[in-house]
């Protein structure tokens, strides 16, 4: 990983031929938000091992500053907003224009009038809105975005803001951004998926993840149930596709990747308790391969899950949800897409620190698949093994000698080469150009042979 914060990214729009908003808008706009660092990730990772996230140097709209977006008067626009950042959530506001939400994370929702409230969008999240432009070109309007200072904890005098403009007339002045003393956020838990999918029940498989931080060999790492994710010698997908069928449902063969084996057709409930003692922060949790119903998101400082509150008749459905400080989230999905799917915090620093779990879904069906030849060649070129258990053992799946089980030590403050290799490993699990994906109203299903990338 560590590539997309340096700019190796871009929006990818998949249009729905059955879009419920077809014919309701005249034009589309894509607006990306991102924190930005002046140093590149490999250098910063060497200095910030353990998820210690440096404060971003800038905030960008559409990959730049002072961005101008031409619009026409008297039109309805479908605006797609994507947070492609590394670390911070964002608040965004279009001065003089009201929002109507129609989609989040590729899921159509019943049209919900947001009005002039602020939108809070976590890294990895996508929102789509309808806005109606003014009927005249008498003035231009500011777009205001600000990094969540509660997440990045900046020094005094830090400027977390970015300004762009809806430009009706390029000859007219660009107004300053509005000033906010408080924020009035729209709650995405109020959104109703347009398919009106009822609550998934009964739960067949509950997974509880207690998250936090711990120190291993002098390196601070993120943990899930006291275990940190460590990149193995063989990507988990290839372990599932190349191991004997009688072993693929045994989580031991996948090594230290926080594996959870799921049966086909199960209704899976994941409870994330965000109550770690160190670096207690907001965390945007993202699942590959599925959208999920958000059953519960507790308020800050309410602690770990103990019981359900009021559950919506048609729960919010998306693939990324922000967990508040000292709180919990509960999500559910149906296991109907066999594959190896990561479930992780979408803060890149925390991914590198090991705040990642691996969903091994229907592995008995994966044994019939074969990795594409070009994927295997990429592993060979790296070089990295592409068959066998986590250690690359193709004869005895339970023999894990040589698999990665410990975090390499630091040497006088410098990162060992083995740890950098682990952080920047670029074979199948993390070999990708990150493209934040908006799928119009239907989930894109990815052939399981195509890896563990963004879903």
Beta strands, then each sheet from edge to edge (+ up, - down):
strand 1: 12-14
strand 2: 27-36
strand 3: 58-61
strand 4: 67-70
strand 5: 76-83
strand 6: 90-94
strand 7: 99-104
strand 8: 107-115
strand 9: 119-121
strand 10: 126-132
strand 11: 141-147
strand 12: 161-167
strand 13: 205-216
strand 14: 219-224
strand 15: 259-262
strand 16: 267-274
strand 17: 283-287
strand 18: 292-297
strand 19: 317-318
strand 20: 320-323
strand 21: 327-334
strand 22: 339-345
strand 23: 356-361
strand 24: 410-411
strand 25: 414-415
strand 26: 437-439
sheet 1: 1+ 26+
sheet 2: 3+ 2- 5- 10+ 7- 8+
sheet 3: 4+ 12+ 11- 6+ 9-
sheet 4: 14+ 13- 16- 21+ 18- 19+
sheet 5: 15+ 23+ 22- 17+ 20-
sheet 6: 24+ 25-
end
